Amino acid sequence: MTYYIMRVKGKAKIPDYIQLRDENLTLIGYFRPNRKERLDKVIKDVEDAEKVQLAIDELVDYGKMTKVVI
C-alpha cells in the first residue's frame, strides 16, 4: 500500500494538520499530528498505522508531499 502525507502549517490559533492521501492522491484523512486515534480510524492495520505515524513524526517541511510505501 502506498500513502502520501503532507504537513499543512496552521496560522495563529489554528494548529498544524496532516493530510493523508491514498495512491490515487485522494484525501482519506485530515488530522492534527498528535491525534494518533484519528489515524487509527483511517488505517485499520495497526502495523501500517505505526509506520505512517513514524513518517509523520519525521516530517519537517510544510507543503511537501511525502510518499510512504508499506
C-alpha positions in Angstrom: 0.0 0.0 0.0 1.2 3.5 -0.8 0.3 6.6 1.2 1.2 10.2 0.7 1.4 12.5 3.6 1.8 16.3 3.8 2.2 18.7 6.7 0.0 21.8 6.5 1.0 24.8 8.5 -1.6 26.4 10.7 -2.0 30.1 11.3 -2.3 31.9 14.7 -4.7 29.7 16.8 -5.1 27.1 14.1 -2.7 24.2 14.7 -0.7 22.2 12.1 -2.5 19.4 10.3 -1.6 16.3 8.4 -3.2 15.4 5.0 -3.2 11.6 4.4 -3.8 10.5 0.8 -4.0 7.1 -0.9 -2.2 6.0 -4.1 -4.6 8.0 -6.2 -3.9 11.1 -4.2 -7.5 11.0 -2.8 -7.7 12.7 0.6 -8.5 10.0 3.1 -7.6 11.7 6.4 -7.0 15.2 7.7 -6.0 15.5 11.3 -3.5 17.0 13.8 -0.2 15.2 14.0 -0.7 14.5 17.7 -4.0 12.7 17.2 -3.0 9.1 16.7 -6.6 7.9 17.3 -7.7 9.6 14.1 -5.0 7.8 12.1 -6.1 4.5 13.6 -9.7 5.2 12.3 -8.4 5.7 8.7 -5.8 2.9 8.6 -7.2 -0.3 10.1 -4.0 -2.3 10.1 -2.1 -1.5 13.3 1.4 -2.1 11.8 0.6 0.1 8.7 -0.7 2.9 11.0 2.5 2.7 13.1 4.7 3.0 10.0 2.7 6.0 8.8 2.9 7.6 12.3 6.7 7.2 12.3 6.8 9.0 8.9 4.5 11.8 10.2 6.8 12.2 13.2 9.8 12.7 10.9 8.0 15.4 8.7 9.8 18.7 8.9 8.8 20.6 5.8 5.4 22.2 5.3 3.5 21.6 2.0 5.9 18.9 0.7 4.2 15.6 -0.3 6.0 12.6 1.2 5.5 9.1 -0.2 5.2 6.2 2.3 5.3 2.7 0.8 4.2 -0.1 3.1 
